[in-house]
Amino acid sequence: MNKINIEGIKLYAYHGCLNEEAIIGGNYIVDVNMLTDFSEAAETDDLLKTIDYCAIYEICKTEMAIRSKLIEQVGQRIFEHIKKDFPQVTKLHVKLTKLVPPINGNVERVSIEIAD
């Protein structure tokens, strides 16, 4: 089994429970880790035999563009969308990080992780 990591996908989105977050938005980072078998792609140099990184980025971008109050919901949508579009992924781990969340204190980031 092989692993593909797409880390540090930086996106701007409008998630959060506060009305201000829907207006102002904020910075997010998505990390996607996938177990799959890309041995045929490694042998043939054929993109169709592996997972296209650009497709994963587009899934993250699409799901992040849909406003949610909770990053838990956004992360779940990303997770399910990847699983649906890429059934060859045997294990998936999605981490969604919200930078500088509106917490009454000095907090750099909060994150959620979903894995199977």
C-alpha positions in Angstrom: 0.0 0.0 0.0 1.2 3.5 -0.8 0.5 6.9 0.8 -0.3 10.2 -0.9 -0.2 13.4 1.2 -1.5 16.7 0.0 -0.7 19.1 2.8 -1.1 22.8 3.4 -4.0 23.5 1.0 -4.6 27.2 1.9 -8.1 28.5 1.4 -10.1 31.5 2.4 -13.7 30.8 3.6 -16.6 32.1 5.6 -17.3 29.4 8.2 -18.2 30.0 11.8 -21.1 30.6 14.3 -20.6 34.3 14.4 -22.3 36.6 11.8 -19.1 38.5 11.4 -17.4 35.3 10.2 -19.9 35.1 7.4 -18.9 38.6 6.3 -15.2 38.8 7.0 -14.2 35.2 6.5 -10.9 33.7 7.5 -7.9 31.5 6.6 -8.0 27.8 6.6 -5.6 24.9 5.9 -6.6 21.5 4.7 -4.4 18.4 4.8 -5.4 15.2 3.1 -3.6 11.9 3.6 -4.6 8.8 1.5 -3.6 5.2 1.4 -4.0 3.7 -2.0 -2.1 1.5 -4.4 -0.3 3.6 -7.0 2.3 0.9 -8.0 0.9 0.7 -11.5 1.1 4.5 -11.9 4.7 4.3 -10.7 5.5 1.7 -13.3 3.6 3.2 -16.2 3.9 7.0 -15.4 0.2 7.2 -16.1 -1.8 9.8 -14.2 -5.0 7.8 -14.7 -3.6 5.0 -12.5 -3.3 7.2 -9.4 -5.1 10.0 -7.6 -4.9 13.4 -9.3 -3.7 16.0 -6.8 -5.6 18.7 -8.6 -8.8 16.8 -8.2 -8.3 16.6 -4.5 -7.6 20.3 -4.3 -10.8 21.1 -6.3 -12.8 19.0 -3.9 -11.4 20.9 -0.9 -12.0 24.2 -2.7 -15.6 23.3 -3.6 -16.6 22.1 -0.2 -14.9 25.0 1.6 -16.9 27.4 -0.6 -20.1 26.1 1.0 -20.7 28.1 4.2 -21.1 26.1 7.5 -21.2 27.1 11.1 -18.9 24.3 12.1 -15.7 23.1 10.5 -16.7 19.6 11.6 -19.4 19.7 8.9 -17.0 21.1 6.3 -14.4 18.4 7.1 -17.1 15.7 6.9 -18.2 16.9 3.4 -14.6 16.9 2.2 -14.1 13.4 3.5 -17.2 12.0 2.0 -16.6 13.7 -1.4 -13.1 12.2 -1.6 -14.4 8.8 -0.7 -17.2 9.0 -3.3 -14.9 10.2 -6.1 -11.9 8.0 -5.3 -13.1 4.5 -4.2 -9.5 3.3 -4.6 -8.6 5.2 -1.4 -8.5 2.5 1.3 -7.7 4.8 4.2 -8.4 8.6 4.4 -7.4 11.2 6.9 -8.6 14.8 6.5 -7.4 17.6 8.8 -9.1 21.0 8.6 -7.5 23.9 10.5 -9.0 27.3 11.2 -6.3 30.0 11.7 -6.8 32.7 14.3 -10.3 31.6 15.5 -12.5 34.2 17.2 -11.9 33.0 20.7 -11.6 35.4 23.6 -7.9 34.6 24.1 -4.6 34.2 22.2 -5.3 31.0 20.1 -3.3 30.4 17.0 -5.5 27.7 15.4 -8.1 25.1 16.0 -8.5 21.9 13.9 -10.6 18.8 13.4 -9.5 15.5 12.0 -11.6 12.8 10.3 -10.2 9.4 9.5 -11.2 5.9 8.7 
